Amino acid sequence: MQKTAKQFDLVIKECRNLFQRKLMDYGASFRVLRTTSLTDQILIKVRSLRNFQITSVSKVGESEEENFMAIVNYSVIGLIQLHKGFAEDIKENPAEMLDLYDKFTAEAKELMLRKNHDYGEAWRDMRTSSITDLIYQKVLRTKQIEDNLGETLVSEGIDANYFDMLNYAVFCLIKHAETKEDFTPGLI
């Protein structure tokens, strides 16, 4: 599991770098989004992934890696929004946003390590398409919970689903990186 922990850190480093660059370009514009909007953004990305995996065609030109990175970042943003609530403007301290990014990705890593221990890193034997389907299922579950105004009878909440989607997307990014002969973390 040490290998997975290191791979997780490399993937998160790349996703965080993208998040940070977009934060510099756009400010914290995501702060105006309600969590339902973020869930729908993840839905768009996972549908794009499934379509590409089925047809092998992307007319927009986004790679699987770019879509999985977007799912990681939208999931983190969803967790930030659950924590802070949505805002009416985008005036936020960039350092605070990066601290929250680090906080939630650290929590995701701890969750991943606990589950990997219990499940024996079963994701390594799974197909990327199957993990994509699990993300899709989590998105649909999240939408249902949101439609039920956050109320559940026996299920985990919205935050747990965001953590799972984040970790599943990281697994897919690790699997993609492992298939590249000359893997360098900057190419994720």
Secondary structure, DSSP 8 states (H G I E B T S, - for coil): -HHHHHHHHHHHHHHHHHHHHHHHHH-SGGGG--HHHHHHHHHHHHHHHHHHHHHS--SS---HHHHHHHHHHHHHHHHHHHHH---SS----HHHHHHHHHHHHHHHHHHHHHHHHHHTTGGGGS-HHHHHHHHHHHHHHHHHHHHTTT--SSS--HHHHHHHHHHHHHHHHHHHHHHSTT--GGG-
